[in-house]
Amino acid sequence: MKIGIVGLPNAGKTTLFNALTRAGAETAAYPFTTVEPNVAIVEVPDERLAPVAEVTGASPLVPETIEFRDIAGLVRGASAGEGLGNRFLAEIRETDAICHVVRAHEDGRVPHPHGRVDPIADAEVVEAELLLADLEQAERRLDRVRKEAGSGAKEAVAERDWLERVVEALRRGEPARRVPAPAGAPDAARNLQALSSKPLLYVANVDEAEAEPPAALVEHAGSGAVCIAVSARIEAELAELPAEEAAEMRAELGLAESGLERLVRAAYDLLDLVTFFTAHRASEARARALRRGLTAWDAAGRVHTDIQASFVRAEVIDWRELVDAGGYTAARERGLIRTEGRDYVVQDGDVITIRH
């Protein structure tokens, strides 16, 4: 799972990146401190993994991970190559989701590229550049596909019709994600790689006294995106403290979770992910993310493609039932472990053994 952190220069992207990853990337109060993307892989916090490992005798513990990419700041005109625009846009295409950091705090020490703090205006600058870049790409793709559709090929015709709707939407200022992918052209969306089709998470970079994002930004995000509030500066300070001191300071500030925990939870909601576990004695205990609604056969593929190819059945138990029983042996004696076929829909917290 790759998440690109984007936003205007001096929005707090790299400060947030450092707070989440403890990567120590350079920050400064001037634009384009970040040129090459900062990349770090962090473990997804999940308090269920340790007790599952304990009762099954599994070791080591292997959490799921997220790759964060801190991408250079965007400026107006980036879609035409202004600033580091071309590089910025190419790097976003490599991500699974976009974390759009929007400045929502006043700090005279950090200049704003437009001279004033306006979260909605800032968000619109970034979104406009993504739409313009998508429009150029969609129009080029449409010209190519129209020629292919001239032969009457059904898939090319379906892709052409879809691209025409995408171009119309982009010209109206609507993101590509609002145009459903065509059933008759399953590769159309992948061929286009529209930036505005990627899942979008807004992070309002707020003052330490704020716990919620600005209401106007939540409204702007609408139902197609997720919006949370994080004080990048506070999280960066907390990340430098020992765990116990950081927990005490969070309690004093009324923060129930770390910024990483909030962002990961929001990302899972945005991408509609669940977590299942695999754990066995003399082997690892691992947490694995899977899109909600996928099956035991899909889960087998997350373990290994060879296991998926030779799938026979899945043995499934909820993590809490396994922990309460004290392990697999007692769970079997109580009849808690279910045998499921390849079409079983995986639930969040399932512990799964794939027989193959």
C-alpha positions as CSV (number, residue, x, y, z in Angstrom):
1,M,0.0,0.0,0.0
2,K,1.6,3.2,-1.2
3,I,0.3,6.6,0.0
4,G,1.5,9.8,-1.6
5,I,1.6,12.9,0.7
6,V,0.9,16.0,-1.4
7,G,-0.1,19.6,-0.9
8,L,1.1,23.2,-1.5
9,P,4.7,24.2,-0.5
10,N,4.9,24.8,3.3
11,A,1.6,23.0,4.0
12,G,3.4,20.7,6.5
13,K,3.8,17.6,4.3
14,T,7.4,16.8,5.3
15,T,6.7,17.6,9.0
16,L,3.8,15.1,8.9
17,F,5.9,12.6,7.0
18,N,8.6,12.8,9.7
19,A,6.0,12.5,12.5
20,L,4.5,9.4,10.9
21,T,7.7,7.7,9.9
22,R,10.5,9.2,12.1
23,A,12.5,9.4,8.9
24,G,14.2,12.7,9.7
25,A,13.6,14.2,6.2
26,E,14.8,17.8,5.8
27,T,12.2,20.6,6.6
28,A,12.5,24.3,6.2
29,A,10.3,27.4,6.0
30,Y,10.8,27.8,2.3
31,P,9.2,26.1,-0.8
32,F,10.7,23.0,-2.4
33,T,12.8,21.8,0.5
34,T,11.6,18.4,-0.8
35,V,12.8,17.8,-4.4
36,E,13.3,14.0,-4.5
37,P,10.4,12.2,-2.8
38,N,11.1,11.1,0.8
39,V,10.1,7.4,1.1
40,A,9.6,5.4,4.3
41,I,7.8,2.2,5.2
42,V,6.0,2.1,8.5
43,E,4.3,-0.7,10.4
44,V,0.5,-0.5,10.8
45,P,-0.4,-0.5,14.5
46,D,-2.7,-3.4,15.4
47,E,-3.1,-4.5,19.0
48,R,-4.7,-7.8,17.9
49,L,-1.5,-9.3,16.4
50,A,0.4,-9.8,19.7
51,P,-2.3,-11.8,21.5
52,V,-2.8,-13.9,18.4
53,A,0.9,-14.7,18.2
54,E,1.0,-15.5,22.0
55,V,-1.8,-18.1,22.0
56,T,-0.5,-19.8,18.8
57,G,3.1,-19.8,19.7
58,A,4.0,-18.0,16.5
59,S,7.1,-15.9,16.1
60,P,8.2,-13.4,14.8
61,L,5.4,-10.8,14.6
62,V,5.0,-9.3,11.2
63,P,2.7,-6.3,11.0
64,E,1.2,-5.0,7.8
65,T,3.0,-2.0,6.3
66,I,2.3,1.2,4.5
67,E,4.8,3.0,2.2
68,F,4.5,6.8,2.6
69,R,5.9,9.1,-0.1
70,D,6.5,12.7,0.7
71,I,6.2,14.4,-2.7
72,A,7.4,17.8,-3.7
73,G,5.1,20.7,-3.1
74,L,2.7,21.6,-5.9
75,V,2.2,25.1,-7.3
76,R,-0.3,26.6,-9.6
77,G,0.6,25.7,-13.2
78,A,2.2,22.3,-12.2
79,S,0.2,20.5,-14.9
80,A,2.0,22.7,-17.5
81,G,5.4,22.0,-15.8
82,E,5.6,24.9,-13.4
83,G,7.7,24.4,-10.3
84,L,8.4,20.6,-9.9
85,G,5.0,19.8,-11.5
86,N,6.0,17.2,-14.0
87,R,8.0,15.2,-11.5
88,F,5.3,15.7,-8.9
89,L,2.5,14.3,-11.1
90,A,4.6,11.3,-12.3
91,E,5.3,10.4,-8.7
92,I,1.6,10.5,-7.7
93,R,0.7,8.0,-10.4
94,E,2.8,5.4,-8.6
95,T,0.7,5.6,-5.4
96,D,-2.5,3.8,-4.4
97,A,-4.0,6.8,-2.6
98,I,-3.4,10.5,-2.1
99,C,-3.0,12.1,1.3
100,H,-3.6,15.8,0.7
101,V,-2.2,17.9,3.5
102,V,-4.0,21.3,3.7
103,R,-2.7,24.0,6.0
104,A,-5.3,25.1,8.5
105,H,-3.1,26.9,11.1
106,E,-1.5,30.3,11.4
107,D,2.2,30.4,12.0
108,G,4.1,33.6,11.1
109,R,7.4,31.7,11.0
110,V,6.3,29.7,8.0
111,P,5.3,31.8,5.0
112,H,2.3,30.8,3.0
113,P,3.0,30.7,-0.8
114,H,-0.2,32.7,-1.4
115,G,0.3,35.1,1.5
116,R,-2.8,33.9,3.5
117,V,-4.1,30.7,5.0
118,D,-7.2,29.5,3.2
119,P,-7.7,25.7,3.4
120,I,-10.4,25.6,0.6
121,A,-8.5,27.8,-1.8
122,D,-5.3,25.7,-1.2
123,A,-7.1,22.4,-1.7
124,E,-8.6,23.7,-4.9
125,V,-5.2,24.7,-6.3
126,V,-3.9,21.1,-6.0
127,E,-7.2,19.6,-7.2
128,A,-7.3,21.8,-10.3
129,E,-3.8,20.8,-11.3
130,L,-4.7,17.1,-11.0
131,L,-7.8,17.6,-13.1
132,L,-5.8,19.5,-15.8
133,A,-3.2,16.8,-15.9
134,D,-5.9,14.2,-16.2
135,L,-7.8,16.1,-18.9
136,E,-4.6,16.3,-21.1
137,Q,-4.0,12.6,-20.6
138,A,-7.6,11.6,-21.2
139,E,-7.8,13.6,-24.4
140,R,-4.7,12.0,-25.7
141,R,-5.9,8.5,-24.8
142,L,-9.3,9.3,-26.4
143,D,-7.7,10.2,-29.7
144,R,-5.9,6.9,-29.8
145,V,-8.9,4.8,-28.7
146,R,-11.2,6.4,-31.2
147,K,-9.1,5.1,-34.0
148,E,-9.2,1.6,-32.5
149,A,-13.0,1.8,-32.0
150,G,-13.4,2.6,-35.7
151,S,-12.9,-1.1,-36.4
152,G,-16.0,-1.9,-34.3
153,A,-14.0,-3.8,-31.5
154,K,-16.4,-3.9,-28.6
155,E,-13.8,-3.3,-25.9
156,A,-12.4,-0.3,-27.8
157,V,-15.9,1.1,-28.3
158,A,-16.7,0.7,-24.6
159,E,-13.5,2.5,-23.6
160,R,-14.1,5.3,-26.1
161,D,-17.6,5.9,-24.7
162,W,-16.2,5.9,-21.2
163,L,-13.3,8.3,-22.0
164,E,-15.8,10.7,-23.6
165,R,-17.7,10.8,-20.3
166,V,-14.5,11.2,-18.4
167,V,-13.4,14.1,-20.6
168,E,-16.8,15.8,-20.1
169,A,-16.5,15.4,-16.3
170,L,-13.0,16.8,-16.2
171,R,-14.0,19.8,-18.2
172,R,-16.8,20.4,-15.7
173,G,-14.2,20.3,-12.9
174,E,-15.3,16.9,-11.6
175,P,-12.8,14.2,-10.8
176,A,-12.5,11.0,-12.9
177,R,-13.5,8.9,-9.9
178,R,-17.1,10.1,-10.4
179,V,-17.3,8.2,-13.8
180,P,-17.7,4.5,-13.1
181,A,-15.3,2.3,-15.0
182,P,-17.0,0.5,-18.0
183,A,-17.9,-3.2,-17.6
184,G,-17.1,-3.7,-21.3
185,A,-13.5,-2.5,-21.0
186,P,-12.0,-3.8,-17.8
187,D,-8.6,-2.3,-18.5
188,A,-9.8,1.2,-19.3
189,A,-9.2,2.8,-15.9
190,R,-5.7,1.2,-15.7
191,N,-4.9,2.4,-19.1
192,L,-5.8,6.0,-18.2
193,Q,-4.2,6.1,-14.7
194,A,-6.1,9.2,-13.8
195,L,-4.8,11.1,-10.8
196,S,-8.2,12.2,-9.8
197,S,-9.5,8.7,-9.7
198,K,-7.2,7.8,-6.8
199,P,-8.8,7.6,-3.3
200,L,-8.3,10.9,-1.5
201,L,-7.6,11.6,2.2
202,Y,-7.5,15.2,3.3
203,V,-5.4,15.9,6.4
204,A,-6.0,19.3,7.9
205,N,-2.7,20.5,9.5
206,V,-4.2,22.2,12.5
207,D,-3.1,24.2,15.5
208,E,-2.4,22.0,18.6
209,A,-5.7,23.3,20.3
210,E,-7.8,21.9,17.4
211,A,-9.1,18.4,17.3
212,E,-11.3,18.5,14.2
213,P,-10.7,19.6,10.7
214,P,-12.4,22.9,9.5
215,A,-16.1,22.3,8.8
216,A,-15.7,23.9,5.4
217,L,-12.9,21.4,4.4
218,V,-15.1,18.5,5.5
219,E,-17.9,19.8,3.4
220,H,-15.5,20.3,0.5
221,A,-14.2,16.8,0.8
222,G,-17.8,15.5,0.4
223,S,-18.8,11.8,0.5
224,G,-16.1,10.7,-1.9
225,A,-13.1,11.4,0.4
226,V,-12.1,11.2,4.0
227,C,-11.0,14.2,6.1
228,I,-9.2,14.2,9.4
229,A,-7.2,16.7,11.6
230,V,-3.6,16.3,12.6
231,S,-1.2,18.8,14.1
232,A,2.0,17.9,12.2
233,R,4.1,20.0,14.5
234,I,2.8,18.4,17.7
235,E,3.0,14.9,16.2
236,A,6.6,15.6,15.2
237,E,7.5,16.7,18.7
238,L,5.7,13.6,20.2
239,A,7.6,11.4,17.8
240,E,10.9,12.5,19.4
241,L,9.9,11.6,22.9
242,P,10.1,8.2,24.6
243,A,6.9,6.2,24.3
244,E,5.8,6.7,27.9
245,E,6.4,10.5,27.8
246,A,4.6,10.7,24.5
247,A,1.6,8.8,25.9
248,E,1.4,11.2,28.9
249,M,1.6,14.3,26.6
250,R,-1.1,12.9,24.3
251,A,-3.3,12.3,27.4
252,E,-2.7,15.9,28.5
253,L,-3.6,17.1,25.0
254,G,-6.7,14.9,24.8
255,L,-5.4,12.8,21.9
256,A,-6.6,9.3,22.2
257,E,-4.5,8.1,19.2
258,S,-1.2,9.0,17.6
259,G,-1.3,10.8,14.2
260,L,-0.1,7.6,12.6
261,E,-3.0,5.6,14.1
262,R,-5.5,8.1,13.0
263,L,-4.1,8.4,9.5
264,V,-3.9,4.6,9.1
265,R,-7.4,4.1,10.3
266,A,-8.6,6.8,7.9
267,A,-6.6,5.2,5.1
268,Y,-8.2,1.8,5.8
269,D,-11.6,3.3,5.7
270,L,-10.9,5.1,2.5
271,L,-9.5,2.1,0.8
272,D,-12.2,-0.1,2.4
273,L,-9.7,-2.6,3.8
274,V,-10.0,-5.3,6.4
275,T,-7.2,-7.2,8.2
276,F,-6.8,-10.9,8.5
277,F,-4.1,-12.9,10.3
278,T,-2.1,-16.0,9.7
279,A,-0.3,-17.5,12.7
280,H,1.3,-20.9,13.4
281,R,3.8,-22.3,15.9
282,A,7.3,-22.3,14.6
283,S,6.2,-19.8,12.0
284,E,5.4,-16.1,11.8
285,A,2.3,-14.3,13.0
286,R,1.4,-11.8,10.2
287,A,-1.3,-9.2,9.7
288,R,-2.4,-8.8,6.1
289,A,-4.7,-6.1,4.5
290,L,-7.4,-7.2,2.1
291,R,-10.1,-5.2,0.3
292,R,-13.4,-5.6,2.0
293,G,-15.7,-8.1,0.2
294,L,-12.8,-10.3,-1.2
295,T,-12.7,-14.0,-0.5
296,A,-10.6,-16.7,1.1
297,W,-9.2,-17.4,-2.4
298,D,-8.1,-13.8,-2.6
299,A,-6.6,-14.1,0.9
300,A,-4.6,-17.1,-0.2
301,G,-3.1,-15.0,-2.9
302,R,-2.0,-12.4,-0.3
303,V,-0.1,-15.3,1.4
304,H,1.5,-16.7,-1.8
305,T,0.4,-17.2,-5.4
306,D,1.3,-20.9,-5.3
307,I,-0.9,-21.4,-2.3
308,Q,-3.7,-19.6,-4.1
309,A,-3.3,-21.8,-7.2
310,S,-3.5,-25.0,-5.1
311,F,-6.3,-23.8,-2.7
312,V,-8.3,-26.5,-1.2
313,R,-10.1,-24.9,1.8
314,A,-9.7,-22.3,4.5
315,E,-9.9,-22.9,8.3
316,V,-11.3,-19.7,9.9
317,I,-11.8,-18.4,13.4
318,D,-12.3,-14.9,14.7
319,W,-9.2,-13.6,16.5
320,R,-11.0,-12.9,19.8
321,E,-12.5,-16.5,19.9
322,L,-9.0,-17.9,19.3
323,V,-7.4,-15.8,22.0
324,D,-10.3,-16.5,24.5
325,A,-9.9,-20.3,23.8
326,G,-6.2,-20.1,24.4
327,G,-5.1,-21.5,21.0
328,Y,-6.0,-23.8,18.1
329,T,-6.3,-27.0,20.1
330,A,-8.9,-25.7,22.5
331,A,-10.7,-23.9,19.7
332,R,-11.1,-27.1,17.8
333,E,-12.4,-28.9,20.8
334,R,-15.0,-26.2,21.2
335,G,-16.0,-26.4,17.5
336,L,-15.0,-22.7,16.9
337,I,-12.9,-23.3,13.8
338,R,-14.9,-23.3,10.6
339,T,-14.1,-24.9,7.3
340,E,-14.8,-22.5,4.4
341,G,-14.5,-22.7,0.7
342,R,-12.8,-20.3,-1.8
343,D,-15.9,-18.1,-2.0
344,Y,-16.0,-17.3,1.8
345,V,-15.9,-13.5,2.3
346,V,-13.1,-12.6,4.7
347,Q,-14.1,-10.6,7.7
348,D,-12.0,-8.1,9.7
349,G,-10.1,-10.0,12.4
350,D,-10.3,-13.4,10.9
351,V,-7.4,-15.8,11.6
352,I,-7.1,-18.0,8.5
353,T,-5.2,-21.2,7.7
354,I,-5.1,-22.0,4.0
355,R,-5.1,-25.7,3.2
356,H,-3.6,-26.4,-0.2
